[in-house]
Amino acid sequence: MQTYKRSCFAAVLAGAIVVVSAGNVWAQCSELTSGLRFPLGIVGSNQGNLLVAETGSAGIPNSGRISVVGLNGTRRTLLDGLPSGANDVGDPSGPAGLLMRGRTLYVVIGIGDSGLPGPAPLTLLQNPHPSSPLFSSVLAIHLSASGEEGTGGFVLEPAHHSALAGGQKVELSNGGADRLTIEMVTNLPDSTPAPLPGLPLNIRGSNPFALVALGDLFYVTDGGQNVVWRVDTATGDFSVLASFSPIANPLPFGPPSTDAVPTGIRLSNGELLVTLFTGFPFAPGTSLVEQVDPPTGIHTAFLTGLTTAIDVLPVTSGHANSYFVLQHASAPVLSGPGQLVEISDGIQTVVESCLTRPTSMTQDKKTGTLYVTEIVNGRVVSLTPAPSRHAP
């Protein structure tokens, strides 16, 4: 599977008890802001804002954007002109997962238009002229507190793309006193060879999606290559930490197995938690969260019986050993609403089913409120817990 939509885009969930959440425990989805460009990633900043990665607008190359969203719903552009291009099924692909450390924002850039549809279904050829040389990379954006809070945004021009790809730092100005410095952390391979009979130039595209940090190492999920990359932030060197095998399809239609499609990734008790989204037909119960050991890459099933799990988050309060899992859809072929599921002691509780194709989440540790991006509606929605659900 080559792209997020295809490969990283009723049933009793296998191996778990499923409970529907009692009423008035969580508020229904409340729209915080809308009109975003296919938002894929979200993170809270230490200034009390939300930073949102927008993968781009359909048909407009290099329209990727990072927005600053206030908790009152206001939106301002932090950085526009980030790499974006139509993937092989025509959807925009660009900025995805975000990570903030201090005053540096790290952004994962997806596959973009670095691959072109091949002559047969599920084939892909290298694009000799992609919209940007920065696809399948991780960028570091160094910003000041005043730059985040300022009213004027910054724009990355095509010449800046080339400079970053060449290893140069880029400093941007918005006409005022504020500056934004950007540099390349690592440039992962756009693809790997996957020759087929009669099509020796067929490739498997890379599609990085999210990242976490542990010391001087980054761990980046790749839904195209079905791996987690380990990246040395000092040198930019990368290697495969873990690979994920295909997953059997129990449904009477579709292929006998699908790609694992790792998407969300979190750090919990020194271990990596990686959501496996799976591919078409997205059979309920086949998606899961794997636990990966950072030193060795050994991985085992951790939370099972899910459907299109796209993000996971350890619960910051309440029950110990509880986890939120964001499900992109709740039925085969990406039908059914998106869901927020809480898993505690092997019991799955559907917290809410008010989401439409959600992609990522972040939690305000003070209030317990969850903020979730929705790719279809271009929204950020909030889910607020009852007072008993978060620590005072």
N, C-alpha and C positions, 0 to 999 in steps of 0.2 A: 504494500500500500504506500502511495507516494505522498499524499498530502493530508493536512489536518482534516479536511472535510471527508475524504474517502476513508482514511485509515485511523484517524484519531477523532473523524466525523464519518388470562394472564397468569403471570408467573408467580410461583412461590420461590423466593430467593433461597438458593441452595445453602444448606449448612448454617442457617441462622433463623432466629425467631424474629418476625417483623411485627412491630407494634405501631399503630397510628397514634401520633401525639395527641394528648388531651388538649381541649380547647383552652384558650387564653394563656397558654404557657409562653408562646411567642406571638408577637404581632405579625400580621400578614405583611407581605412584601410592600414596602412603601418606596415609591420612586424618589430618588435623591436628585438625579439629573438624567438627561437623555440627549439624543442627537450626537452621540459619540461614534467614531469611525470603527466599527467592529472591535470593541474593547476585548482584550484577551487577558491582561494582567492588571493587578491592583496591589498596592502596598500603602501602608500608612507612613507618613513622614514624621520626623520629630518636631515639626512645626504645627502638628495637629491637622494636617491636610491629608487628602487621599491623592496618590499619584497613580494615574491610569495609563496603561500602554494600549494604544489604538493601532490595530494592524494595518489600517489604511482604508481608502475609499475605492469602491469598485471602478475599474477603468482609469484610475489616476495613478500613474507610477510615482513612487517615492512620496506618498501622502501619509506615511506613518507619522504618528504624533504621540507625544507625552503631554497629558493634561493635568493640571492641578485642580482638584475638585474640593471645595470647602464643605464642611459638614452642614452648611446651610444650602447646599446645592449649586452654588456658583461654580462656573468653570472658566479657567484661564489656560491659555496655551503656554506650556513651558518650552517645548521644542517641537518644531514642525520640520517637514522635509526628510524624515527618517526613511530608511530603505523600505520599500513596499512594491510588490508586483503581483500580477495575477498568477496564481498557481495553475496546475495543469487541469483543474476543473473550473477555472475562471474566478475563483474567490480571491479577495486580497489577502496577502500574506506578508507580514513584516514584524513590527515590534510585538513581543509576546510577554514572557515572564519578567518580573521586576524583583530586584533586591536592593535594599538601601542599607548602607553601612556608614554611619556618621553622616557626612555631607556628600557622599558619593552614591549615585544611583546607577545600578547596573541593569542593563536591558538586554534580553535575548532577542536576536533577530532570526525570524523563521526562513523557510525555503524560498519565499518570493517567487520570481519567475525564472529561477536558475535552471529549471527543467521544463521541457516542452512535451505535450502529449505525443506518444509514439503512434505508429501506424495501426496498432492493435490495442484492444482494451488492456488496461493495467500495465502498459509499457510507457517508458519515459526516456527522452533523449536530452542530452545536455544542450542548454541554450547558449549559443556562442555570443549573444549580445544581451545579457541580463540587464535589468534596469539599474542595478547597483552591484559593485564588487563586494558589498558587505553582507550579503545573505549568509545565513548559517554562521553567525558570529555572536560575540558578546562585547558590548560597548560599555565603557565607564563614562558617566557624566558627572563632572565635579561642579557642584553648584553651591553658592552661598545662601544663607538664610534670606538675605534681601532679594537675591535672584528668584528664589521660590515665591516670595511674597509680592514681588514687583508686578506691575500691571502689563508690561511689555514682554512678549515672548521672543524666542530665538528661532532662527531658520537655518537648517543645514542645507547647503547648496551642493549641486553635483560635484563641483571641484573638491569640496570637503570630503565627499565619499571616497574619491580617489586618494586624497591625502591620507585619510585614516587607513585605507587598505594598504598603503605604502609604509605604514608604521609611524606616521607623523601625528603629533598632537594637533588638535584644532581648537583655536580659541575664538568664540563667537561674541559679538557685541550686538545689543539691541538698540543702539543709538544713545543709550544713557550710560550711567556709570557701571552698570552690572555687566559681568562677564560670565561666560560658560565655557568650560574646558572639557573636551571630549577626547578619548583615546580608545584604541582597540585593546581589549584584554586578550582575546583569542579569536582566530578565524578558523572555524571547523571546516572540514571538507564539505563542499556542496553536494557531493554524491560519492557513491562507490560503484565500481563496475558490476553489472548483473547481466552478462551476455545470455541471449536466448538463441535457439536454432533459427537461423534466418535473420536475426537482429543482434549482431555482435556488439553494437554500440549501446544496447539497452543499459540503463543505470537504475540504481536505487537512490532516490533523493534523501538528503538529510533534512530534518525539520525540527530544530531545537525548539523547546517549548517553555521550560522553566528552570530555575537554578536555586541552589542554596550554597552557603559558605560554611566551611569548617576550617578555621585557621587560615592558612595561605592557599587553600585548595577550594575550587568551585566544583560542584557536581551539577551537571546539566543533563536534563532528559532530552531524548531525541526520538520523536514519534515516527520518523521516517526510517531511521536505522534500527529502531527497537533496542536502544542501548541507553546507558547512563555514561556520559563522558566525565572523566576526572581531568581538571584543568589546573595547572600550576600558574597562579596569578602573577608570579614574579617573572616568569619566562614566556608565558602563553602556550607552553607545551601541553599537549593533550594526549590522552589514551583512553581506551574503553575500560571502564570499571566493571560493568555488568551488562550482559546481553540477556534478552528475554525471548523465550521460545514461543512459537505459535500456540494459540489456544483453540481447543476443539470447539466446533460449532454444533450444539445439540438440536438446532432447529431443522425442519425438513426442507428448507430452502437455503440457498447460499452455498459458499464453499465448505469443504469438510473442516477447515480450520481458518482462523483469522490471525492477523498480526496482533502482538500484545499492545503496541502503541503506548509507551510510557509518556505521561503528560505531567501532572502535578508532582512536586517533590517537596518534602519538608524534613527538618531535622528534629528527632525526638529521642531523648535519652542516649545521645551519641550515635544513633542509628538513622539511616535514611528511610523515609517512607515514600514509596513511589506508586502513584496510581496507574493502573493499566486499563486504558480506555477500551481496548479491543477494536475490531473493525467490523465491516458489514457481515452479517445483518444485525450486529449489536444485540446478541441474545441476552435476555435477562439472566442474571446469576453467574455470568461468565467473567465479568469484570471484577477486579480485586485490587487490593493494596498490598504490595510486596515490601518486606523489610530487607534492607540491603546493608551489609557490613562495610563501612567505608574503607578499612585497610585491605580487605580481601576481595570484596565484590560478591561474596557469597550471599545469596538471597533466598528467602523463603516466603510463602504465602502468610500474610498477617491478618488482613481483614478480607473476608471472602463473601461470595454470594451477592455481588453488586451489579449494577447496570450502568455502563458508560461513566464510570468514576473519573472525574477530571481534576479534582483537587481534594486534598486531605489536610486537616488541621487538628492538632491535639487540643482538646478542650482545656482552657486556661483556668477553669474553676469548676466547682461542682464535683462530680464523681472523678476519682482517680482512674487513670487508664481508659478515659473516654476520648472519642475522636469524632469530629465532624467530617463527613464525606459529602462532597458536592457531586450530584449526578446530573450530567448534561441532559439526559432524557431518561424516561422510566419504562420504556417499552421498546420492542424491536424496531429497527429501521429508523431510529431517532424520533420515534413518536412518543406521545405521553409527555406530561410536564416535566421540567427539571425539578429536582428534589434536593433538599438538605436533609441528610440522614445523620443521626447520632448513633454511634455504636459503643456500647458499654457492657462489659462482661458477656460478650457474645450475643447481646440483644440489639437488634436494629430498630430504632425508633424513627419513623418518618416525621421529622420536625415540621416541615412545610413542603407543599407541592405547588407553590405559587410562582415558580420560576419558569422563565422561557429561555431555553438553551443557555444556561449559565456556564461561565468559563473559569472563574477564579474568585477567591474570597480573601478577606482580611478581617481581623477582629480588633475592635477597640478594647484594650485590656482593662480600661477603667470602667466602662459601661457594659461590656459584654456584647455590644451591638456588632452584628456581622454586616459587612458591606460586600455585595456580590455584583460582578459584572455580567451582563447579558449581551451576547453577541448579536442576536436577531434585532432586538429593539434599540441597541446602542445605549443601554441604560446602566446606571448603577442603582441598585435597590438596597434598602436596609432592612434587616430583621432584628427586632429588639426583643430581648428576653424579659420575662417577668423578673421582678427584683430578686427572687430567690435563686435565679439562675446564674448570678455572678457575685463575686466577692465584694464586700463593701469597700 
